[in-house]
Amino acid sequence: MAGFISTVRFLVKDGCVDEFIKKHNEPGGIDQAGIGLNQYLIRSGDRSFTWIGMFESEAAIAEVRPHLCLLYTSPSPRDRG
């Protein structure tokens, strides 16, 4: 059973939400191998999402954390206008 949880909140660029959801749900769309025991993606607004990953250990979270931003990239400040 998972003992640790990590969350990532992010905002998908305007006009890219449908593509993001499709990519996330299709097999091979986003390489998530080795990232958490269980993963959940929750839509929390028009363009905002929260990813929840359940892990066996704190070390497992620390190992994967640098890769999470590559999976789920929020717009940079320059993209926010």
C-alpha positions in Angstrom: 0.0 0.0 0.0 1.2 3.5 -0.8 2.5 5.5 2.1 3.3 8.8 0.4 1.4 11.1 -1.9 2.7 13.9 -4.2 0.6 16.4 -6.0 1.3 18.7 -8.9 -1.1 21.5 -9.8 -0.8 23.1 -13.2 -2.5 25.2 -15.9 -2.8 24.0 -19.5 -2.3 26.6 -22.2 -5.4 28.1 -23.6 -6.6 26.1 -26.6 -4.7 23.0 -25.6 -7.0 21.4 -23.1 -8.7 18.9 -25.4 -5.4 17.8 -26.9 -3.9 17.4 -23.4 -6.7 15.2 -22.2 -6.6 13.1 -25.3 -2.8 12.7 -25.1 -3.0 11.9 -21.4 -5.7 9.2 -21.9 -4.4 7.4 -25.0 -2.0 4.5 -24.5 1.6 5.7 -25.0 0.5 9.3 -25.0 2.6 10.3 -22.1 5.4 8.1 -20.8 4.5 7.6 -17.1 6.4 4.4 -16.5 7.9 4.3 -13.0 5.9 7.3 -11.8 4.0 6.3 -8.7 2.0 3.2 -7.8 -1.2 4.9 -8.7 -1.8 8.1 -10.5 -4.9 10.3 -10.8 -5.5 13.4 -13.0 -8.3 15.7 -11.7 -9.7 18.6 -13.7 -10.2 21.4 -11.2 -11.1 24.2 -13.6 -11.5 25.2 -17.3 -7.7 24.8 -17.8 -6.4 23.7 -14.4 -5.6 20.2 -13.4 -4.1 18.4 -10.4 -2.0 15.3 -10.7 -1.8 13.0 -7.7 0.7 10.2 -7.4 0.9 7.6 -4.7 4.4 6.2 -3.8 5.9 3.5 -1.6 8.5 5.8 -0.1 9.7 9.3 0.3 12.8 8.4 -1.7 10.6 7.3 -4.6 9.0 10.7 -4.7 12.4 12.5 -4.6 13.6 10.3 -7.5 10.7 11.2 -9.8 10.1 14.8 -8.8 12.6 16.3 -11.4 10.7 14.4 -14.1 7.2 15.6 -13.1 7.7 19.1 -14.6 8.6 17.4 -17.9 5.3 15.6 -17.9 3.1 18.4 -16.8 4.4 21.8 -17.7 2.6 24.9 -16.6 2.8 28.0 -18.8 5.9 30.0 -18.1 5.4 33.6 -16.9 6.1 34.8 -20.4 3.2 32.7 -21.7 0.7 34.2 -19.2 0.8 37.6 -20.9 
